[in-house]
């Protein structure tokens, strides 16, 4: 996640589509209407943007800090690798100032 004002679209914002499961408090996804790739999504309540790692063109310069929903992962899924694990969401913490910086996101 990154602060909303630390990122801007370069191109392709008009291609964004979204889906929110009506009965879920937090589940929602944004994707490219052209190719279906997951795309960043706003979290207005936090003033943050969730950026799927697969949508990045380069190394963001940050490392994973924990594994969430670890107890419900598939048995063949990744090991914790020494990172903290949480059965669900971790306890709330103030947003970090560290992020990917002033990066742009968009189609090529």
Beta strands, then each sheet from edge to edge (+ up, - down):
strand 1: 2-3
strand 2: 7-11
strand 3: 16-20
strand 4: 28-32
strand 5: 38-39
strand 6: 41-43
strand 7: 48-50
strand 8: 66-67
strand 9: 84-85
strand 10: 103-106
sheet 1: 1+ 7- 6+
sheet 2: 2+ 10+
sheet 3: 3+ 4- 5+
sheet 4: 8+ 9+
end
